[in-house]
């Protein structure tokens, strides 16, 4: 039986505290190949998705939460997958501009996943002003993180207009749902193995002491970390979201970053800091020496992992430049130094050490609305460097959609794709009705940092 890992469990438990967790991607596609006149080729699209469903096992599984005493949640085969439920159409309201597109995505994001079906959806969004088609794909965060989500999306697309003939030559017959007795036996067996493993560790006290000391050092760094400053950015996250899109050129960003011995991710954080400075100042907050802190996930998927699954990442806290630092070169240098320092030490992960314990995760979720580790969440996911096609329709643009929770009311997702470096800003709609101030500030930051490469050249 495939029980959820501790990292995946953290994503599931957050639902119990009011923060549904799902990740998503918003794509803009050419429409001709997907339309027959003005009619969506929906049956053909569903057949295409169904022919490749075996490439993403999680999309054919249910998330089962057994009753008390039968062990933790686990993945089980769905008796059937009704693609009429998972692949659907939702036209964008007139006039079909970006604002309406994002409003539709938010409407769909707020719909809870059906617990008796695999937890993923693929929504086709016709009605855009330029006759292109939006595609919003969402999947429960317990099934995938950013890297795993990109791998899942890749299963349904091609790298050219030619549609690869992929068929499930060995269709799997779904296993029956486990009985209460099966779950109980599995739970007792796992507990016995953990007990034996613990007793085995006691037989090697020196190794055990080193491991415990290593975990204590990681925990110590977390609790000794400088607290994030109090800010209106940190409020309890509610149910509603606002989103904004920022388009960028990947090669231009690389040129800027490399001209200052930094990375594209460093530049992303510098641009974020520039936007946050405008946002906080517009709210009458902030001082020249105010240093906001960004929480940045670090993927732990192996470089040779061609089929990443579930969640495997750690969290790194990066101090952003003080608000009084107006020089782009120095600001980028400060971030590059901070990230380089952070990479030297092991970062805490929800899947290791004391964070594996369910009671610790639940305690953390109870306290996360009062956390003072970070002010903003910033995630960067590498995507394919070449164009992708869905049934011959070119994906012109691709944007990530990240979740927010706890008291971090702003999350920023970045995704590189076919020479683009696109950002999606996601914010609590009530705590951050002025998201456009952040977006405009970040766009100004892109312009300001562009001068760095030119000055070196």
Secondary structure, DSSP 8 states (H G I E B T S, - for coil): -EE--HHHHHHHHGGGGT---EEEEEEEE-SGGGEETTEE-HHHHHHHHHHTGGG-GGGGEEEE---TTS-S-EEEE-S---HHHHEEE----TT--HHHHHHHHHHHHTS---TTS-SEEEEEE---TTS-EEEEEEEETTTB-HHHHHHHHHTT-BSSSS------TT---------HHHHHHHHHHHHHHHHHHHHHHHTSHHHHHHHHHHHHHHHHHHHHS------TTBS---S-EEEEEE--BHHHHHHHHHHTT--HHHHHHHHHHHHHHHHHHHTT---TT---EEEEEEE-S-TT-TT--B--EEEEEEE---TT---HHHHHHHHHHHHHHHTTS---BTTSGGGGSHHHHHHHHHHGGG--S-SEEEEEEE--SS--EETTEEEEEEEEE----TTB-EEEEEEEETTEEEEEEEEETTT-TTHHHHHHHHHHHHHHHHHHHHHH-
